[in-house]
Amino acid sequence: KLITRIPSISVEKVIEDGERAKKITKEIADKMKKDYQFLSKLWDMPSRDAERELKKFLREFNKKWIGD
């Protein structure tokens, strides 16, 4: 199947829709929102600090989501 159009939907909306459709639990939705908020805050940091925080985030992210 060829994808020709990708709708513009916010991350928050995707998470809400997934939770409403029972494809993800409230716990998973909360984790996803927290991760997204953290990543959004990186844009406001100096690049050195953002890179350091991103590396920490990636380690934790991989621990949290491994196997899912």
C-alpha positions as CSV (number, residue, x, y, z in Angstrom):
1,K,0.0,0.0,0.0
2,L,1.4,3.4,-1.0
3,I,1.1,6.2,1.5
4,T,0.5,9.4,-0.4
5,R,-0.7,11.7,2.4
6,I,0.3,12.0,6.0
7,P,-2.2,14.0,8.1
8,S,-0.8,16.7,10.4
9,I,-1.9,15.5,13.9
10,S,-0.3,16.6,17.2
11,V,1.5,14.1,19.4
12,E,-1.0,14.9,22.2
13,K,-3.9,14.0,19.8
14,V,-2.3,10.7,18.8
15,I,-1.8,9.8,22.5
16,E,-5.4,10.7,23.4
17,D,-6.8,8.8,20.4
18,G,-4.8,5.7,21.3
19,E,-6.0,5.8,24.9
20,R,-9.6,6.4,23.9
21,A,-9.4,3.5,21.5
22,K,-8.0,1.3,24.3
23,K,-4.8,0.7,22.2
24,I,-2.7,2.1,25.1
25,T,-3.3,2.3,28.8
26,K,-3.5,5.4,30.9
27,E,-0.2,4.6,32.4
28,I,1.5,4.3,29.0
29,A,-0.2,7.5,27.8
30,D,1.1,9.3,30.8
31,K,4.6,8.0,30.2
32,M,4.4,9.1,26.5
33,K,3.2,12.6,27.5
34,K,6.0,13.0,30.0
35,D,8.6,11.9,27.4
36,Y,7.2,14.3,24.8
37,Q,7.2,17.2,27.2
38,F,10.8,16.5,28.2
39,L,11.9,16.4,24.6
40,S,10.0,19.7,23.8
41,K,11.9,21.4,26.6
42,L,15.2,20.5,25.0
43,W,14.6,23.1,22.3
44,D,15.0,25.9,25.0
45,M,18.4,24.6,26.2
46,P,21.8,25.5,25.0
47,S,23.0,22.8,22.6
48,R,25.7,21.4,24.9
49,D,23.1,20.9,27.7
50,A,20.5,19.6,25.3
51,E,22.9,17.0,24.0
52,R,23.8,15.8,27.5
53,E,20.2,15.6,28.6
54,L,19.2,13.8,25.4
55,K,21.8,11.1,26.0
56,K,20.4,10.6,29.5
57,F,16.9,10.5,28.1
58,L,17.8,7.9,25.5
59,R,19.3,5.6,28.2
60,E,16.1,5.8,30.3
61,F,13.9,5.6,27.2
62,N,15.5,2.4,26.1
63,K,15.2,0.9,29.6
64,K,11.6,1.9,29.9
65,W,10.4,0.7,26.4
66,I,12.6,-2.3,25.8
67,G,10.5,-5.2,24.6
68,D,7.4,-3.1,23.8
